[in-house]
Amino acid sequence: MAMYLSVPLKKTYDVDFVKPLRSFIQNTFSSAEPDDYNTALSEFNKLRNLMITKSVDKHESALEVLYRYYDQLVAIENKLPITENQIRVQFKWKDAFDVGSFLSGKRSLAIASGAYEKVCMLFNIAALQSQIASIQNSDSDEGLKTAAKYFQQSCGIYGHLKDIVMSHVQQDPTPDLNPDTVSALSSLMLAQGQEAFYRKATNDKMKDAMIAKLAYQTSELYADAMKLMQLASIRELWPKDWISTVAMKQAAFHAMAEYYQSQVSAQAKNYGEEISRLQHANELLVASQTRGGTTFGFRNELAKVQRGLEAARKDNDFIYHEKVPEVKNLPPIGKAAIAKPLLPTAPFSKNFQDLFGKLVPLPVHEALIAFENRKALIANTEIGRLREATQLMNGVLSSLNLPAAIEDLSGQSVPQSVIEKGDQLKQCGGLDYINKLMSDLPELLQRNREILDECNRQLDDEEKSDNQLREQFKERWTRTKSEVLTKPMREEGQKYGTILNNAIQADKIVHEKYEKHKNAISILSKPTAEMEKALPSASPGAALQNSPVVQELRKNMEGVETLKAERDVVETELKDAKFDMTSKFMRALAEEGLINEESISNEELDRVFAPLRMQVSDSIHRQETLLALIQNANTDFCNAKSSNQSAASRESMLKDLASGFDMYMELKGNLEEGTKFYNDLTPLLVRLQSKISDFCFARKTEKDELMSDLQKQIANTPTQAPPTTPKYQGGPGTSSASAPPASSAPPSHPPPSYPGQPPQQNYAPGSYGAGWNAPYPQQPGGGYPMPAMPAGYNSYNPYMSYPQQGPPPSQGGYSYPQQQGYPQQQGYPQQQQGYPQNNYPQGGYPAPPYPNQQNQQWR
């Protein structure tokens, strides 16, 4: 049975997708309801957990789970971007070849990146494919086909990883994802795929020439894999038997190529070539056996080659007598490259269904937002042109006291137009409504300002913490700087801050206009009778009631009302214009891979808004003509009633009331828009705050994990070697800083020898024999080390508890010299404190019993 090498799987840890993805959907897709995606989020979470548990199964059903999870990662890539500054989900993966060695380097890596998760998933898919391929039955035709398919697919995936890993992992990857590593794995998988084709050819008993070419190509591919696996950067990464196995197979398949080519030579009756090739095959198989050792799997082939060689030599010696050429003179065998790198087409799973199919891709969503902004800009610009022209027209009419002037010819009653304006103003809420809106604005502004200030505070605190730790740990603090990740959020916050500042200035202008026209608005808010009392009376001017000039003015005022009605219709059409841009953007993304939003949007906006723009321009042109006619007619009207001076005060009041009504409607619109603006801004700021809070929480979690890793590294870092043990403590000597002067060092003498004493042992410092402690220091003046004494030993009368033994024979006793005490120098303890004064008799005492002598009670 064939022996294939399979790649181990990378190991990962559980993550939680639900909260960060749900928060992003809520904050980004304003039209989406997050509760509608609870099931999809839960299924996505379960799918990843299932991927972790099923990866250990070497079965195609487990591969299908990995396919589905990878396809889902690809599907949400443009909808739910998992990055450090958008959706922060930390993926931690271990090196596939990590055997737990303390000195093995950086063997796990955690990054908040969906691209990194995809790279790791591709690695595991290719690894599981190699495992499934390696357990197939090589005696079965179906098994060999399956093995060849998965080895080629695994080769294609690892080759693809070699090209993308550095762009997808924006830092140094674990060793298994090193481009050199995945390149070597790709070559190894291709060689094993070619081996599967070779074995199928031998099972199918194909022609010897073809099998020889397949075998030679297999040998070449194993040679390529061996070269890549022996690169200095990754040589120590592989399991211990991998390189020897690859080297063994390279030689073995070269041998099999020579063997099958020898059969071709025999069929062509080139018996000398046959023997040469068989000899070479035998040499190669012997070399293969040496390389492979216990992993050698070509014993049957070796026996077959040896039998063939023996038979060929015998036949040639007795029958053919052909000269055996040298191997280097043989014609080349040729190659048959059948195995090719295969990359599965996306989606990998045939039954894949996107859990988030209702969400549009983020490029489409962003294009839709940009389109809405363009649409709103055009609509607001045209509506602004209409309203500006209307305000100009109302201002001109108010300055001319029209239409009130042609309605108040009696000089006593309230003009009908003023009564209608008063009724309309009261229906809108009157002065109380304006006061309420004015009082609500500061509260709304303060609420938004507090949310924005809290956002900035959180970002400042996070960045301050990151900078402090980066300053403390220097280059070991490897995570991305906060200022890089928070830049988009800070820019968004600055944008909202600018909007709020502009809104504050606009509120001030509204307040000034309100104060200027407050009295006129107050009069219009009163009942008709009170308005009549507030108006000054004037002398009658009934003679002008049916004059031609008054008739002309009335006709022109009817034209003004018609113009205003038309503008209301155009404004409604501008606001309610409908577009189906989702399908257009989706089609552009599918066909071109990107969206030219500006071109597509401008084309569609021109199609709908061009006719409305023409109507706005035409309305403004007609207004200019109409106002010229009104001003000419009003001049004639004023000349006709110029003799009536008592009407001036009343006319001035009516002008103020007309201006007050126009200003009321303007203020009402402005204040309502301001209230809506602040209320609409609040959820946007809350979303920003939520995004920042999630970001800060994820960064805190990342900080805690990194701090924990750094603490472990610091704790496991070997400490500096302790200082050399001083000589008086039994060590080899002291450092120069603490050693006593050379003149005060005790002399060195060999220890005394006694009859019956065991042979002198040369113990290393601190490793003395049984019953021994570290020796005492040598005594100044010729003293010698004393062994440790048992309990009850009296250091001031050393032998009080032992019988006198007399001097050792043949030595006349050993005389211990008189001790004068240690010299009181730096580096030595005082004799009185550290060691007792030795007061030995003149004749000397025998040494105490040593271990292994008769008296062993003190051991």
PABA-164735 format. One line per 10 residues: for each residue x, y, z of C-alpha. Coordinates in steps of 0.05 Angstrom, whole numbers, always signed. Last residue first. Layout:
X/Y/Z ~ ...
END
This chain:
+506/+202/+1187 ~ +519/+212/+1261 ~ +508/+139/+1282 ~ +558/+114/+1231 ~ +615/+94/+1277 ~ +647/+35/+1240 ~ +669/+74/+1180 ~ +626/+87/+1118 ~ +624/+161/+1130 ~ +684/+192/+1166
+699/+186/+1241 ~ +723/+250/+1273 ~ +796/+270/+1262 ~ +844/+252/+1317 ~ +860/+305/+1367 ~ +923/+347/+1369 ~ +983/+342/+1413 ~ +979/+415/+1434 ~ +906/+411/+1451 ~ +857/+446/+1403
+823/+512/+1419 ~ +788/+527/+1354 ~ +751/+593/+1363 ~ +680/+584/+1340 ~ +659/+604/+1269 ~ +612/+658/+1240 ~ +605/+709/+1296 ~ +669/+704/+1336 ~ +711/+691/+1274 ~ +686/+753/+1240
+658/+740/+1172 ~ +703/+745/+1112 ~ +692/+790/+1050 ~ +720/+853/+1079 ~ +776/+839/+1128 ~ +776/+820/+1201 ~ +833/+769/+1198 ~ +803/+703/+1217 ~ +822/+677/+1286 ~ +891/+664/+1314
+886/+589/+1308 ~ +941/+547/+1338 ~ +962/+494/+1289 ~ +928/+426/+1287 ~ +980/+373/+1302 ~ +967/+306/+1269 ~ +985/+247/+1311 ~ +1048/+207/+1312 ~ +1035/+188/+1240 ~ +1049/+113/+1240
+986/+99/+1280 ~ +931/+152/+1284 ~ +932/+192/+1347 ~ +888/+171/+1403 ~ +816/+148/+1397 ~ +784/+189/+1452 ~ +712/+169/+1458 ~ +660/+215/+1425 ~ +611/+264/+1458 ~ +664/+314/+1478
+698/+310/+1411 ~ +685/+379/+1383 ~ +688/+419/+1447 ~ +666/+488/+1424 ~ +625/+460/+1364 ~ +588/+413/+1410 ~ +554/+359/+1367 ~ +485/+343/+1392 ~ +457/+332/+1322 ~ +510/+305/+1275
+571/+342/+1250 ~ +587/+369/+1181 ~ +658/+355/+1157 ~ +715/+401/+1175 ~ +759/+433/+1122 ~ +831/+446/+1139 ~ +870/+497/+1179 ~ +938/+522/+1155 ~ +945/+592/+1181 ~ +878/+617/+1160
+826/+563/+1164 ~ +799/+533/+1101 ~ +726/+546/+1092 ~ +676/+495/+1118 ~ +655/+443/+1070 ~ +584/+438/+1040 ~ +547/+381/+1075 ~ +566/+309/+1077 ~ +527/+248/+1102 ~ +521/+219/+1033
+572/+246/+984 ~ +581/+318/+964 ~ +548/+354/+906 ~ +552/+428/+923 ~ +619/+438/+890 ~ +639/+377/+850 ~ +664/+319/+891 ~ +734/+291/+882 ~ +731/+233/+930 ~ +791/+214/+973
+794/+139/+985 ~ +759/+117/+1048 ~ +794/+128/+1114 ~ +819/+65/+1148 ~ +884/+97/+1166 ~ +880/+172/+1161 ~ +898/+222/+1106 ~ +901/+296/+1117 ~ +870/+345/+1067 ~ +917/+375/+1015
+940/+445/+1031 ~ +921/+513/+1000 ~ +939/+575/+1039 ~ +885/+622/+1062 ~ +877/+686/+1021 ~ +900/+748/+1060 ~ +957/+767/+1013 ~ +913/+761/+952 ~ +867/+815/+977 ~ +796/+793/+992
+749/+778/+933 ~ +686/+822/+928 ~ +696/+862/+865 ~ +744/+813/+834 ~ +690/+760/+833 ~ +696/+703/+880 ~ +725/+634/+874 ~ +711/+563/+852 ~ +656/+554/+903 ~ +659/+521/+971
+634/+580/+1011 ~ +705/+606/+1024 ~ +716/+605/+949 ~ +659/+653/+935 ~ +602/+627/+892 ~ +603/+660/+823 ~ +546/+709/+813 ~ +478/+682/+792 ~ +465/+672/+717 ~ +415/+722/+688
+344/+698/+685 ~ +317/+656/+629 ~ +254/+688/+599 ~ +194/+646/+619 ~ +164/+699/+665 ~ +175/+754/+614 ~ +143/+712/+559 ~ +85/+695/+604 ~ +76/+769/+621 ~ +79/+787/+548
+25/+736/+531 ~ -20/+761/+587 ~ -10/+833/+565 ~ -27/+814/+493 ~ -91/+780/+516 ~ -110/+839/+560 ~ -96/+888/+504 ~ -138/+848/+455 ~ -195/+848/+504 ~ -186/+923/+514
-183/+933/+439 ~ -248/+894/+431 ~ -281/+936/+485 ~ -255/+1001/+454 ~ -281/+981/+385 ~ -348/+960/+412 ~ -354/+1027/+449 ~ -332/+1064/+386 ~ -384/+1029/+344 ~ -438/+1042/+396
-418/+1115/+400 ~ -420/+1121/+325 ~ -488/+1088/+325 ~ -511/+1135/+380 ~ -485/+1194/+338 ~ -526/+1170/+278 ~ -586/+1158/+324 ~ -581/+1230/+350 ~ -571/+1263/+282 ~ -642/+1248/+260
-670/+1281/+322 ~ -624/+1341/+313 ~ -643/+1348/+240 ~ -717/+1338/+253 ~ -716/+1394/+305 ~ -677/+1439/+257 ~ -725/+1423/+200 ~ -783/+1440/+245 ~ -748/+1504/+266 ~ -733/+1525/+195
-803/+1509/+169 ~ -836/+1546/+226 ~ -787/+1604/+219 ~ -804/+1611/+144 ~ -878/+1606/+157 ~ -873/+1657/+212 ~ -829/+1702/+169 ~ -881/+1704/+114 ~ -935/+1719/+165 ~ -893/+1774/+197
-878/+1805/+129 ~ -953/+1810/+115 ~ -965/+1837/+185 ~ -910/+1888/+177 ~ -938/+1911/+110 ~ -1007/+1918/+142 ~ -977/+1961/+196 ~ -944/+2007/+144 ~ -1009/+2012/+106 ~ -1046/+2034/+169
-994/+2089/+183 ~ -995/+2114/+111 ~ -1072/+2115/+105 ~ -1080/+2184/+135 ~ -1042/+2216/+77 ~ -1097/+2207/+25 ~ -1076/+2250/-35 ~ -1029/+2195/-57 ~ -1088/+2149/-73 ~ -1082/+2151/-148
-1007/+2157/-148 ~ -1002/+2094/-105 ~ -1045/+2055/-155 ~ -1003/+2079/-215 ~ -940/+2055/-179 ~ -974/+1990/-161 ~ -988/+1976/-234 ~ -915/+1985/-253 ~ -891/+1942/-193 ~ -941/+1887/-210
-920/+1884/-283 ~ -847/+1879/-264 ~ -864/+1826/-212 ~ -898/+1784/-266 ~ -840/+1785/-314 ~ -790/+1765/-260 ~ -838/+1710/-236 ~ -843/+1682/-306 ~ -767/+1672/-308 ~ -767/+1638/-239
-822/+1590/-261 ~ -785/+1573/-326 ~ -722/+1557/-288 ~ -760/+1511/-240 ~ -796/+1477/-297 ~ -730/+1464/-333 ~ -701/+1433/-271 ~ -762/+1388/-267 ~ -750/+1363/-338 ~ -676/+1348/-323
-691/+1313/-256 ~ -710/+1244/-280 ~ -661/+1229/-336 ~ -607/+1273/-307 ~ -610/+1233/-241 ~ -603/+1167/-278 ~ -541/+1188/-317 ~ -510/+1223/-258 ~ -519/+1161/-214 ~ -488/+1112/-264
-428/+1157/-277 ~ -415/+1174/-205 ~ -425/+1104/-179 ~ -375/+1070/-224 ~ -386/+1004/-188 ~ -334/+948/-187 ~ -327/+876/-210 ~ -348/+894/-280 ~ -408/+849/-294 ~ -430/+830/-223
-416/+899/-193 ~ -451/+934/-251 ~ -512/+889/-244 ~ -515/+901/-169 ~ -511/+976/-180 ~ -567/+977/-230 ~ -611/+930/-188 ~ -602/+974/-127 ~ -614/+1039/-165 ~ -689/+1035/-174
-707/+1109/-171 ~ -768/+1148/-148 ~ -777/+1224/-146 ~ -818/+1243/-86 ~ -781/+1306/-64 ~ -773/+1336/-133 ~ -845/+1319/-151 ~ -870/+1353/-87 ~ -829/+1415/-103 ~ -857/+1418/-173
-929/+1414/-146 ~ -917/+1468/-94 ~ -885/+1511/-148 ~ -947/+1507/-191 ~ -989/+1531/-132 ~ -943/+1590/-121 ~ -946/+1611/-194 ~ -1022/+1608/-193 ~ -1024/+1651/-130 ~ -979/+1703/-163
-1021/+1703/-227 ~ -1082/+1719/-183 ~ -1042/+1777/-156 ~ -1032/+1802/-227 ~ -1107/+1802/-240 ~ -1120/+1839/-175 ~ -1067/+1891/-194 ~ -1100/+1901/-262 ~ -1168/+1910/-231 ~ -1139/+1961/-181
-1109/+2000/-239 ~ -1173/+1999/-279 ~ -1213/+2030/-221 ~ -1267/+1988/-188 ~ -1252/+2001/-114 ~ -1214/+2066/-125 ~ -1272/+2110/-104 ~ -1279/+2070/-41 ~ -1218/+2104/-10 ~ -1245/+2116/+60
-1202/+2153/+111 ~ -1155/+2109/+152 ~ -1158/+2069/+217 ~ -1097/+2042/+253 ~ -1095/+1966/+260 ~ -1092/+1936/+331 ~ -1167/+1942/+340 ~ -1179/+1902/+276 ~ -1130/+1848/+300 ~ -1168/+1843/+365
-1233/+1830/+327 ~ -1200/+1779/+281 ~ -1175/+1736/+339 ~ -1101/+1740/+358 ~ -1043/+1700/+328 ~ -1034/+1753/+273 ~ -1019/+1804/+326 ~ -966/+1759/+359 ~ -933/+1745/+292 ~ -928/+1821/+280
-896/+1831/+349 ~ -846/+1773/+341 ~ -820/+1796/+274 ~ -751/+1821/+296 ~ -744/+1772/+354 ~ -758/+1713/+309 ~ -709/+1735/+256 ~ -654/+1740/+310 ~ -672/+1670/+336 ~ -668/+1640/+267
-599/+1671/+256 ~ -575/+1642/+322 ~ -602/+1573/+305 ~ -563/+1575/+239 ~ -498/+1588/+277 ~ -512/+1529/+323 ~ -527/+1485/+263 ~ -460/+1502/+233 ~ -426/+1481/+297 ~ -466/+1416/+300
-447/+1399/+228 ~ -374/+1413/+243 ~ -377/+1366/+303 ~ -411/+1313/+261 ~ -354/+1315/+211 ~ -303/+1315/+267 ~ -335/+1252/+295 ~ -332/+1218/+226 ~ -259/+1238/+220 ~ -246/+1210/+290
-280/+1145/+271 ~ -240/+1139/+206 ~ -174/+1155/+243 ~ -187/+1107/+301 ~ -149/+1049/+272 ~ -86/+1088/+254 ~ -85/+1130/+318 ~ -95/+1066/+359 ~ -29/+1037/+335 ~ -33/+965/+308
-11/+911/+357 ~ +62/+893/+367 ~ +77/+919/+437 ~ +143/+880/+440 ~ +177/+937/+402 ~ +172/+984/+463 ~ +139/+952/+523 ~ +130/+1014/+566 ~ +123/+1066/+511 ~ +74/+1021/+474
+36/+1011/+540 ~ +29/+1086/+550 ~ +10/+1098/+477 ~ -44/+1045/+480 ~ -74/+1074/+544 ~ -74/+1144/+515 ~ -106/+1119/+451 ~ -161/+1084/+489 ~ -174/+1144/+534 ~ -176/+1193/+474
-224/+1148/+435 ~ -271/+1141/+495 ~ -269/+1217/+507 ~ -284/+1232/+434 ~ -346/+1188/+435 ~ -368/+1218/+502 ~ -362/+1289/+472 ~ -405/+1267/+413 ~ -459/+1239/+458 ~ -458/+1303/+501
-463/+1348/+440 ~ -523/+1309/+414 ~ -561/+1318/+479 ~ -541/+1391/+484 ~ -568/+1406/+415 ~ -634/+1372/+430 ~ -641/+1411/+494 ~ -623/+1477/+460 ~ -674/+1465/+404 ~ -734/+1451/+449
-744/+1523/+473 ~ -749/+1551/+402 ~ -797/+1496/+381 ~ -842/+1513/+440 ~ -839/+1587/+426 ~ -858/+1575/+353 ~ -918/+1534/+374 ~ -940/+1586/+424 ~ -937/+1641/+371 ~ -990/+1608/+328
-1002/+1534/+326 ~ -1004/+1521/+250 ~ -1080/+1532/+250 ~ -1067/+1600/+282 ~ -1021/+1620/+225 ~ -1071/+1598/+173 ~ -1127/+1638/+207 ~ -1082/+1699/+211 ~ -1062/+1693/+138 ~ -1135/+1687/+119
-1153/+1749/+160 ~ -1095/+1787/+129 ~ -1118/+1768/+59 ~ -1189/+1790/+77 ~ -1166/+1859/+97 ~ -1184/+1878/+168 ~ -1240/+1930/+169 ~ -1235/+2006/+171 ~ -1194/+2036/+113 ~ -1250/+2023/+61
-1198/+2008/+7 ~ -1169/+1952/+48 ~ -1170/+1896/-5 ~ -1127/+1932/-56 ~ -1074/+1948/-4 ~ -1077/+1879/+28 ~ -1054/+1844/-36 ~ -1003/+1873/-33 ~ -972/+1920/+17 ~ -919/+1941/-34
-863/+1921/+13 ~ -901/+1857/+27 ~ -907/+1842/-48 ~ -832/+1851/-57 ~ -817/+1807/+3 ~ -866/+1754/-20 ~ -833/+1752/-89 ~ -764/+1746/-58 ~ -789/+1691/-12 ~ -819/+1655/-72
-753/+1661/-111 ~ -714/+1634/-52 ~ -765/+1578/-44 ~ -759/+1557/-117 ~ -683/+1560/-118 ~ -680/+1521/-52 ~ -726/+1468/-82 ~ -677/+1462/-140 ~ -616/+1457/-94 ~ -652/+1411/-46
-671/+1363/-102 ~ -600/+1364/-132 ~ -566/+1353/-65 ~ -616/+1301/-42 ~ -605/+1261/-106 ~ -529/+1265/-99 ~ -534/+1244/-26 ~ -581/+1188/-43 ~ -532/+1165/-97 ~ -474/+1164/-47
-516/+1123/+1 ~ -535/+1075/-55 ~ -462/+1069/-75 ~ -443/+1054/-3 ~ -496/+999/-1 ~ -473/+972/-68 ~ -400/+971/-44 ~ -424/+939/+22 ~ -458/+882/-14 ~ -533/+881/-7
-561/+845/+53 ~ -618/+798/+38 ~ -571/+740/+22 ~ -542/+740/+92 ~ -543/+665/+103 ~ -515/+655/+33 ~ -534/+587/+6 ~ -481/+535/-13 ~ -504/+469/-43 ~ -445/+458/-90
-395/+477/-36 ~ -330/+508/-61 ~ -366/+570/-86 ~ -321/+585/-121 ~ -283/+539/-167 ~ -234/+490/-135 ~ -161/+505/-151 ~ -125/+449/-188 ~ -49/+442/-194 ~ -33/+391/-248
-15/+317/-245 ~ -4/+284/-313 ~ +67/+304/-329 ~ +95/+247/-371 ~ +170/+251/-373 ~ +226/+224/-418 ~ +273/+165/-407 ~ +337/+197/-430 ~ +384/+155/-474 ~ +438/+116/-437
+509/+142/-440 ~ +510/+167/-368 ~ +488/+98/-344 ~ +549/+64/-374 ~ +537/+14/-429 ~ +535/-62/-417 ~ +567/-97/-477 ~ +525/-153/-505 ~ +543/-226/-495 ~ +475/-249/-518
+469/-322/-495 ~ +508/-345/-433 ~ +530/-281/-401 ~ +472/-241/-427 ~ +421/-291/-403 ~ +453/-294/-334 ~ +459/-219/-329 ~ +386/-210/-347 ~ +363/-262/-297 ~ +403/-231/-240
+379/-162/-257 ~ +306/-183/-261 ~ +311/-217/-194 ~ +344/-156/-164 ~ +291/-110/-193 ~ +234/-153/-167 ~ +265/-156/-97 ~ +273/-81/-96 ~ +201/-71/-120 ~ +176/-115/-64
+217/-77/-14 ~ +192/-9/-38 ~ +163/+21/+25 ~ +224/+47/+62 ~ +198/+84/+124 ~ +242/+43/+171 ~ +304/+70/+138 ~ +283/+119/+84 ~ +351/+144/+61 ~ +386/+77/+63
+328/+42/+29 ~ +328/+96/-25 ~ +402/+86/-35 ~ +390/+11/-44 ~ +333/+28/-91 ~ +378/+74/-131 ~ +433/+22/-138 ~ +383/-31/-160 ~ +353/+16/-212 ~ +422/+33/-238
+438/-41/-245 ~ +371/-52/-278 ~ +384/+5/-326 ~ +453/-22/-345 ~ +425/-93/-353 ~ +370/-70/-400 ~ +419/-26/-439 ~ +462/-88/-451 ~ +401/-128/-470 ~ +377/-81/-525
+328/-133/-552 ~ +274/-79/-564 ~ +230/-116/-514 ~ +289/-118/-466 ~ +299/-43/-475 ~ +225/-30/-458 ~ +233/-74/-397 ~ +294/-33/-378 ~ +250/+30/-384 ~ +205/-1/-331
+264/-12/-285 ~ +296/+56/-298 ~ +230/+92/-281 ~ +223/+48/-220 ~ +293/+69/-197 ~ +276/+143/-207 ~ +213/+128/-167 ~ +255/+99/-110 ~ +306/+155/-109 ~ +254/+210/-102
+213/+167/-55 ~ +270/+159/-5 ~ +286/+234/-7 ~ +212/+249/+6 ~ +211/+200/+64 ~ +276/+226/+93 ~ +249/+297/+89 ~ +184/+278/+123 ~ +209/+233/+179 ~ +225/+287/+232
+161/+327/+223 ~ +176/+391/+184 ~ +194/+459/+212 ~ +269/+452/+220 ~ +283/+461/+146 ~ +237/+522/+140 ~ +283/+583/+134 ~ +344/+542/+112 ~ +309/+514/+51 ~ +308/+438/+54
+233/+432/+40 ~ +241/+469/-26 ~ +296/+423/-51 ~ +257/+361/-28 ~ +195/+384/-65 ~ +233/+393/-130 ~ +264/+324/-122 ~ +195/+294/-108 ~ +171/+326/-172 ~ +230/+297/-211
+217/+227/-183 ~ +144/+231/-202 ~ +163/+253/-272 ~ +209/+192/-277 ~ +153/+146/-253 ~ +103/+173/-303 ~ +155/+166/-359 ~ +170/+94/-339 ~ +96/+78/-335 ~ +87/+103/-406
+144/+62/-433 ~ +121/+0/-396 ~ +53/+2/-429 ~ -6/+5/-381 ~ -20/-51/-333 ~ -83/-16/-303 ~ -53/-26/-233 ~ +13/+2/-257 ~ -21/+62/-288 ~ -62/+74/-225
+2/+73/-185 ~ +34/+125/-230 ~ -28/+169/-227 ~ -26/+167/-151 ~ +48/+184/-153 ~ +32/+246/-195 ~ -16/+268/-141 ~ +39/+255/-89 ~ +87/+299/-128 ~ +35/+354/-134
+22/+351/-59 ~ +97/+358/-45 ~ +104/+417/-92 ~ +46/+453/-60 ~ +73/+438/+10 ~ +140/+468/-10 ~ +106/+531/-35 ~ +64/+533/+28 ~ +127/+533/+70 ~ +167/+583/+28
+108/+631/+30 ~ +107/+627/+106 ~ +39/+603/+128 ~ +66/+544/+169 ~ +117/+589/+201 ~ +64/+635/+233 ~ +53/+699/+194 ~ +94/+763/+199 ~ +46/+821/+192 ~ -10/+845/+145
-37/+776/+132 ~ -77/+781/+67 ~ -22/+812/+24 ~ +31/+765/+51 ~ -13/+703/+42 ~ -36/+718/-29 ~ +13/+686/-77 ~ +37/+628/-34 ~ -35/+615/-15 ~ -54/+602/-88
+1/+549/-92 ~ -25/+518/-28 ~ -95/+516/-58 ~ -72/+486/-124 ~ -31/+432/-90 ~ -90/+413/-46 ~ -133/+408/-108 ~ -81/+363/-141 ~ -75/+320/-79 ~ -151/+317/-74
-162/+293/-146 ~ -104/+243/-146 ~ -129/+212/-81 ~ -200/+206/-107 ~ -177/+174/-172 ~ -132/+127/-133 ~ -190/+106/-88 ~ -236/+94/-147 ~ -186/+48/-180 ~ -176/+10/-116
-108/-18/-95 ~ -86/+50/-70 ~ -143/+51/-19 ~ -151/+123/+2 ~ -123/+144/+69 ~ -73/+196/+40 ~ -126/+230/-2 ~ -170/+246/+58 ~ -110/+274/+95 ~ -86/+315/+36
-156/+344/+27 ~ -157/+359/+101 ~ -92/+399/+94 ~ -118/+436/+32 ~ -182/+456/+69 ~ -140/+474/+131 ~ -95/+521/+92 ~ -155/+552/+57 ~ -187/+563/+125 ~ -125/+597/+151
-123/+644/+91 ~ -198/+659/+99 ~ -189/+675/+173 ~ -132/+722/+156 ~ -177/+758/+104 ~ -232/+764/+156 ~ -184/+803/+200 ~ -180/+816/+275 ~ -113/+781/+282 ~ -87/+728/+330
-23/+689/+315 ~ +5/+625/+344 ~ +73/+591/+336 ~ +119/+649/+348 ~ +184/+615/+365 ~ +198/+541/+374 ~ +240/+549/+437 ~ +186/+525/+485 ~ +169/+467/+440 ~ +95/+452/+436
+96/+410/+373 ~ +73/+466/+328 ~ +68/+441/+256 ~ -1/+469/+242 ~ +17/+536/+274 ~ -39/+559/+319 ~ -97/+604/+299 ~ -130/+662/+336 ~ -186/+701/+302 ~ -206/+766/+336
-272/+794/+312 ~ -272/+869/+305 ~ -323/+892/+253 ~ -299/+958/+225 ~ -231/+985/+247 ~ -193/+920/+258 ~ -227/+885/+200 ~ -286/+838/+189 ~ -323/+869/+130 ~ -397/+851/+134
-426/+859/+64 ~ -367/+855/+15 ~ -333/+797/+52 ~ -400/+767/+72 ~ -401/+717/+14 ~ -327/+700/+20 ~ -334/+681/+93 ~ -397/+642/+76 ~ -359/+603/+23 ~ -305/+586/+74
-357/+561/+123 ~ -391/+519/+70 ~ -326/+488/+44 ~ -303/+471/+114 ~ -369/+435/+126 ~ -362/+399/+59 ~ -292/+375/+79 ~ -322/+343/+141 ~ -371/+305/+96 ~ -312/+285/+52
-281/+247/+110 ~ -218/+251/+152 ~ -257/+275/+213 ~ -215/+322/+256 ~ -242/+383/+220 ~ -313/+366/+243 ~ -305/+399/+312 ~ -276/+465/+288 ~ -321/+471/+227 ~ -381/+457/+271
-362/+516/+315 ~ -356/+559/+252 ~ -424/+536/+227 ~ -457/+547/+295 ~ -436/+621/+294 ~ -462/+629/+223 ~ -527/+595/+243 ~ -536/+643/+302 ~ -523/+704/+257 ~ -572/+679/+205
-626/+666/+258 ~ -616/+735/+289 ~ -618/+769/+221 ~ -690/+795/+221 ~ -677/+823/+291 ~ -626/+871/+261 ~ -679/+906/+218 ~ -646/+931/+155 ~ -662/+1000/+125 ~ -607/+1035/+165
-554/+984/+143 ~ -492/+1010/+178 ~ -506/+1016/+253 ~ -556/+959/+261 ~ -518/+913/+214 ~ -452/+930/+250 ~ -483/+916/+319 ~ -510/+849/+295 ~ -442/+830/+267 ~ -406/+849/+332
-457/+813/+377 ~ -469/+749/+339 ~ -399/+729/+314 ~ -372/+702/+379 ~ -305/+666/+373 ~ -281/+596/+390 ~ -207/+578/+383 ~ -164/+552/+326 ~ -120/+493/+308 ~ -83/+488/+242
-90/+419/+211 ~ -34/+370/+198 ~ -10/+359/+126 ~ -12/+288/+99 ~ +47/+247/+74 ~ +30/+187/+31 ~ +50/+114/+39 ~ +25/+70/-17 ~ +0/+0/+0
END
